[in-house]
Amino acid sequence: MTNLCRSTFMRKRAARLGVAPQGADLAAVEEDTAHEAVLRVLASHKSRLKAISSIEKKIEYKRTALGDIMPWVMGAVEGDRGAQDPVVAHALPWLLDVGAYTDAFVVGEYVLRHGLKMPDEYKRPPATVIAEVVADDALKALDTGAKPLMSAILVAIELTAGHDMHDQVRAKLHKAAGMALLPAELPTSYTDADESPIRESLGHMRRAFELHTQVGVKKPIERAERWLAEYDKRRAAEAAGKPNTTESASSTGAETGQDGAGDASAKSDDGGNGQPPPPAKEPAP
């Protein structure tokens, strides 16, 4: 059987496992056999992972392992019965570990909606795993000067909202969102386009601080607040019809220079003493 045929077979088997009628004994036997086969594949991959010490090499191996189990996993998701399944439960953290966020969020939504449990070795509920891995990946990227995937952070926040987890974990996720939105160098232009992400960033960082005061966002909050205070001050001045302080100073200096030039011109015309210049002497005859 080719890889494509095997993947299609596993996907259909998993989907049927979720909806097979109770009386279909033959079908149940077939499905159990297919499930047992993929469980053996999972067990083999787990055994090989235990023999690997390097985290980097573990992640590389998980990419290979996922290729063998994902047809079954996506078939289970399509079947949507929500039965507890070790294959699906292991796929979620592995997908997160390799950065396959699109598939991870599809599987994660299924796991959270049906209340499935994580494998025993993780010792954390699925919402916590999703939030923590995405937050850690984002903060690690920021530490190296890279730009994290903002859409993944926001999806993780939305997906795990309403699910119980330690406040420190949720705080870290909001910190990741706030820091990703806040520019390393705050702009000096104070435009509306600059204001929107900075204000959104401040909202996430304040939420992170509410959840955990030691999360490490005090200084970034102060930077964002100072910038937004100046932005609001400038917009209030514009609304009141007052010129910007900086621009006003520049224009005043320019006008002063022009007036001085005018005074000098007047002085040169009147001899510098405020009196009209004497009439020109007519030449002697």
C-alpha positions in Angstrom: 0.0 0.0 0.0 1.4 3.4 -1.0 1.9 6.2 1.6 -1.0 8.1 0.1 -3.3 5.1 0.2 -2.3 4.3 3.8 -2.9 7.9 4.9 -6.3 7.9 3.2 -7.2 4.6 4.8 -6.1 5.7 8.3 -8.0 9.0 7.9 -11.3 7.2 6.9 -10.9 4.6 9.7 -10.4 7.3 12.3 -13.4 9.2 11.1 -15.6 6.1 11.1 -14.4 5.1 14.5 -16.0 8.3 15.8 -19.4 7.6 14.3 -19.7 3.8 13.9 -23.0 2.5 15.2 -23.0 0.3 18.3 -24.4 -2.7 16.5 -21.9 -2.8 13.7 -19.7 -5.6 15.2 -17.7 -6.3 12.1 -17.0 -2.6 11.5 -16.0 -2.2 15.2 -13.5 -5.0 14.9 -12.0 -3.4 11.7 -11.8 0.0 13.4 -10.2 -1.5 16.6 -7.6 -3.2 14.4 -6.8 0.1 12.6 -6.6 1.9 15.9 -4.4 -0.7 17.4 -2.1 -0.4 14.4 -1.7 3.4 14.8 -1.2 2.9 18.6 1.7 0.6 17.9 3.2 3.2 15.6 2.8 5.8 18.3 4.4 3.6 20.9 7.4 2.9 18.6 7.9 6.7 18.1 7.7 7.4 21.8 10.3 4.7 22.5 12.7 6.2 20.0 12.1 9.7 21.4 13.1 8.5 24.9 16.5 7.4 23.5 17.2 11.0 22.2 18.8 13.4 24.6 18.9 16.6 22.4 15.8 18.7 22.5 16.6 19.9 19.0 16.9 16.4 17.7 13.7 15.4 19.5 11.9 18.2 17.6 13.3 17.0 14.3 12.2 13.4 15.1 8.7 14.6 16.0 8.3 16.1 12.5 8.9 12.6 11.1 6.6 10.9 13.6 3.8 13.3 12.9 3.8 12.3 9.3 2.8 8.8 10.4 0.0 9.7 12.8 -1.5 12.9 11.4 -3.8 11.1 8.9 -5.4 9.2 11.8 -5.5 12.4 13.9 -7.3 14.5 11.3 -9.7 11.7 10.6 -10.6 11.6 14.3 -11.1 15.4 14.2 -13.4 15.1 11.2 -15.4 12.3 12.9 -15.9 14.7 15.8 -17.1 12.2 18.3 -14.6 13.4 20.9 -13.5 10.0 22.3 -10.3 10.0 24.4 -7.5 9.0 22.1 -3.8 8.8 23.0 -2.8 9.4 19.4 -4.7 12.7 19.2 -3.5 13.7 22.7 0.1 13.2 21.7 -0.3 15.0 18.4 -1.3 18.3 20.0 1.9 19.0 21.9 4.1 17.5 19.2 2.5 19.9 16.6 3.2 22.8 19.0 6.7 21.7 19.5 7.5 21.7 15.8 5.8 25.1 15.3 2.9 23.7 13.1 0.5 26.1 14.7 -2.2 25.8 12.0 -2.8 22.1 12.6 -2.1 22.5 16.3 -5.0 24.9 16.7 -7.3 22.7 14.7 -6.5 19.7 16.9 -6.4 22.0 20.0 -9.9 23.3 19.4 -11.2 19.7 19.1 -9.4 18.6 22.2 -10.6 21.6 24.3 -14.2 21.4 23.0 -14.5 17.7 23.9 -12.6 18.0 27.2 -9.9 15.5 26.2 -7.0 14.9 28.6 -3.3 15.3 27.9 -1.0 12.2 28.2 0.2 11.5 31.7 3.7 12.6 31.1 2.7 16.2 30.4 1.0 16.7 33.8 -0.8 19.8 32.5 -4.2 20.4 30.9 -4.3 21.1 27.1 -5.2 24.8 27.4 -2.1 25.3 29.6 0.1 23.4 27.1 -1.1 25.5 24.2 -0.7 28.9 26.1 2.7 28.0 27.5 4.3 26.7 24.3 3.1 29.6 22.2 4.2 32.2 24.8 7.6 30.6 25.3 8.2 30.4 21.5 7.2 34.0 21.1 9.3 35.4 24.0 12.3 33.3 22.8 12.0 34.8 19.4 11.8 38.4 20.8 14.9 37.7 22.9 16.9 36.8 19.7 15.6 39.9 17.9 13.2 37.9 15.7 9.5 38.8 15.1 7.1 36.2 16.5 4.0 35.1 14.7 1.5 37.6 16.1 -1.5 35.8 14.7 -0.5 32.6 16.5 -0.3 34.4 19.8 -3.8 36.0 19.4 -5.3 32.7 18.3 -3.8 31.0 21.4 -5.3 33.8 23.6 -8.7 33.4 22.0 -8.6 29.5 22.0 -7.7 29.2 25.6 -10.0 32.0 27.0 -12.4 30.6 29.5 -10.2 27.5 30.2 -8.7 27.2 33.6 -4.9 27.6 34.0 -2.4 29.2 36.3 -2.4 33.0 36.2 1.3 33.0 35.5 0.9 31.1 32.3 -1.9 33.3 31.0 0.1 36.4 32.0 3.1 35.1 30.0 0.9 34.8 26.9 -0.4 38.4 27.2 3.1 39.6 27.8 4.2 37.9 24.6 1.4 39.7 22.7 2.2 43.0 24.3 5.9 42.8 23.6 5.4 41.6 20.0 3.2 44.7 19.3 5.5 47.2 21.0 8.3 48.5 18.7 11.8 48.2 20.1 12.3 51.9 19.1 9.2 53.9 19.7 8.3 56.2 16.7 8.7 59.9 16.9 6.1 60.7 14.3 3.1 60.2 16.6 0.7 59.2 13.8 -2.6 57.4 14.1 -1.0 54.3 12.4 1.7 54.3 15.2 -0.9 54.7 18.0 -3.1 51.6 17.3 -0.5 48.8 17.9 1.1 50.6 20.9 -2.3 51.1 22.6 -3.1 47.4 21.9 0.3 46.4 23.3 -0.4 48.4 26.5 -3.7 46.6 26.9 -2.1 43.2 26.8 0.8 44.2 29.1 -1.6 45.7 31.7 -3.6 42.4 31.6 -0.3 40.5 32.1 0.6 42.6 35.1 -2.9 42.2 36.6 -2.5 38.4 36.4 1.1 38.3 37.7 3.0 41.4 39.0 6.4 39.7 38.5 5.8 38.9 34.8 8.3 41.6 33.8 6.3 44.2 32.0 6.7 47.3 34.3 9.3 49.1 32.1 7.6 48.4 28.8 4.3 49.6 30.3 6.0 52.9 31.3 7.4 53.4 27.8 4.1 52.8 26.1 2.2 55.1 28.6 4.7 57.9 28.0 4.4 57.7 24.3 0.6 57.5 24.4 0.4 60.5 26.8 2.4 62.6 24.3 0.2 61.3 21.4 -3.0 62.2 23.3 -1.6 65.6 24.2 -0.8 66.4 20.6 -4.3 65.2 19.4 -6.0 67.4 22.1 -4.0 70.4 21.0 -5.0 69.8 17.4 -8.7 69.4 18.4 -8.5 72.8 20.3 -7.0 74.4 17.2 -3.7 75.1 18.9 -0.5 74.6 17.0 2.0 72.0 18.1 4.5 73.3 20.6 7.4 72.3 18.5 6.0 73.7 15.3 5.0 76.9 17.1 8.5 77.5 18.4 9.9 77.0 14.9 7.4 79.4 13.3 8.0 82.0 16.0 11.7 81.9 15.4 11.2 82.3 11.7 8.9 85.3 12.1 11.4 86.9 14.5 14.1 86.6 12.0 12.0 88.2 9.3 11.0 91.1 11.6 14.6 91.7 12.4 15.5 91.8 8.8 12.7 94.3 8.3 14.0 96.5 11.1 17.5 96.4 9.7 16.2 97.4 6.3 14.2 100.3 7.9 17.3 101.5 9.8 19.4 101.4 6.6 16.7 103.6 4.9 16.5 106.3 7.7 20.1 106.5 8.5 19.7 104.5 11.7 18.4 107.5 13.8 14.7 107.4 13.0 15.0 110.6 10.8 14.5 110.7 7.0 17.8 110.8 5.1 19.1 114.3 4.2 18.3 115.5 0.6 21.0 114.9 -1.9 23.1 118.0 -2.6 22.7 119.5 -6.1 25.9 119.8 -8.0 27.5 123.2 -8.1 26.9 125.1 -11.3 
